[in-house]
Amino acid sequence: MARFVVVGGTGLIGSGVVRELAVEGHDVLAASRRTGVDTITGAGLEEALSGAQTVVDATRPPSSYGNDAVFDFFTASTANLLAAASEAGVRHHVAVTAVGTNHRQRIPYYAAKAAQETLVRESGLPYSLVHATQFFEFIGTIADVSTSEGTVRLPSALSRPIAAADVALAVAQIAAGPPVDGDVEIASPEVFGLDELVRRVLAARHDSRPVVQDEDAPYFGAPIEERTLLPAEDAQVFGTRLKEWIR
């Protein structure tokens, strides 16, 4: 039986991937700092990956990390994980990344993810890069980082946000299949302007902060264009809609 290791396996996406793989009867290990596996120091990596055929990288930096630290996290973490995977003879490396990293923009987090993707592509390991649009679960975070003096300011740039459960399902399905040695984009069927999306979610949460459309407002530290966050036309579509997620 193939053995799967999900690194970041106790986080939002990673834990969902672990559940999906386990439901299908796969032998799967959730690896994270909570379970003694640290991709920055390398602690526990060799033991965790021993005998693994497929590794899923669903790691995320601590929320306290600044922009420079996020870049350093993804490059160091990915380099360590790839080295350990190569040593262990892993046959499929799957990394969870973001839609928009291949567009021209200056978002620090996306630059870090793009650097991570380059390391995976150049590693020599068979791989799949799963690019997801914004998670519904992070819309509150988008609102928080875009709030100034009690008002949320966001551009009307377009987005097709997706439920974390759908991301986990997609990643598990791709991990269980052959490496694509390329990129897969996933999204929901609905398109929203960022300001409209945040306005709807805050209203559903009875959050009284006003949301103002401001085309000059940054998105996580940088200006974006109307289609920066949209996937390609051949993106895989998963069905959870905003109203269903809110319910």
Secondary structure, 3 states (H helix, E strand, C coil): CCEEEEECCCCHHHHHHHHHHHHCCCEEEEECHHHCCCCCCCCCHHHHHCCCCEEEECCCCCCCCCHHHHHHHHHHHHHHHHHHHHHHCCCEEEEEEECCCCCCCCCHHHHHHHHHHHHHHCCCCCEEEEEECCEHHHHHHHHHHCEECCEEEECCCEECCECHHHHHHHHHHHHHCCCCCEEEEEECCCCEEHHHHHHHHHHHCCCCCCEEECCCCCECCECCCCCCCCCCCCCEECCCCHHHHHC
